Amino acid sequence: MYSNINIHQSMRHWALAIEQPGNRAPMEQPTRPIPTVPAPARARVTFSRTDPTDVGQRQIYVRLDDAPAHTLLAGGSCAEDVEPGVHRLRANNTLFWKRVMFAVAPGEQVEFVLINRAGAVAMGLLALLGVAPLSLVIERRTPSAAQTRLLAAEKRDEATRP
């Protein structure tokens, strides 16, 4: 068994070793750099409700694979980083349910615009009663040429970093 004297002497030994500059603690090992394995490039998927044809009524629930659902209100957006490969997007506005299968490459950015649209009759009902059947539309949009150039420059910068 350990006695109080042994514990006290051990603590004193550590304290003396730490106080003296250049000394290492008795059991400290020299540190070596840990080799790092680069993480595989991930992709980013963005969901937004910024289309001007969206009527701005009713929320849209978006779910990617088995991740938790996001609630999008008019003008809102959210993004998720995902592994490259095939994914399933599920969205609903509590009346219409849509599923989209899509694939993303490493480092790719994909944007899905979700739109609640109303036809002529539905727009009349919406104006008169405040409720109407709104269809759900999902559009995949690609980044603009300027965004593509910016992403390519960022990838080059990341590749040249030590």
Secondary structure, DSSP 8 states (H G I E B T S, - for coil): ---HHHHHHHHHHHHHHHHSTT---TT---------------EEEEEE---TT----S-EEEEETTS--EEE-TT-EEEEEE-SEEEEEEEE-SS-EEEEEEEE-TT-EEEEEEEEE--HHHHHHHHHHS----EEEEEEE---HHHHHHHHHHHHHHHH--
